[in-house]
Amino acid sequence: MNLNNLKPAWKQFLLFNSMQPLDQNEILSIIEKADRHTKNSTPSLMLNTIMLIVLLSCFQGG
């Protein structure tokens, strides 16, 4: 049996076991931060979409 084939799986196993467990409050705070970031990016997404539509309509060929 070639043990070199098992090296990536062994490294992944070591990585997963070396990670610290997360507390429930830590997980909730991470989700809350992501929600706040998503809510703040909505106006910029709308602006970028409008700018894309304007550029596409101005630079249509033919």
For each residue, the residues with C-beta under 8 A, 3 or more apart:
1:
2: 5
3: 6 7
4: 7
5: 2
6: 3 9 10
7: 3 4 10 11
8: 11 12
9: 6 12 13
10: 6 7 13 14
11: 7 8 14 15
12: 8 9 15 16
13: 9 10 16 17
14: 10 11 17 18
15: 11 12 18 19
16: 12 13 19
17: 13 14
18: 14 15
19: 15 16
20:
21:
22: 26 27
23: 26 27
24: 27 28
25: 28 29
26: 22 23 29 30
27: 22 23 24 30 31
28: 24 25 31 32
29: 25 26 32 33
30: 26 27 33 34
31: 27 28 34 35
32: 28 29 35 36
33: 29 30 36 37
34: 30 31 37 38
35: 31 32 38 39
36: 32 33 39 40
37: 33 34 40 41
38: 34 35 41 42
39: 35 36 42
40: 36 37 43
41: 37 38 44 45
42: 38 39 45 46
43: 40 46 47
44: 41 47 48
45: 41 42 48 49
46: 42 43 49 50
47: 43 44 50 51
48: 44 45 51 52
49: 45 46 52 53
50: 46 47 53 54
51: 47 48 54 55
52: 48 49 55 56
53: 49 50 56 57
54: 50 51 57 58
55: 51 52 58 59
56: 52 53 59 60
57: 53 54 60
58: 54 55
59: 55 56
60: 56 57
61:
62:
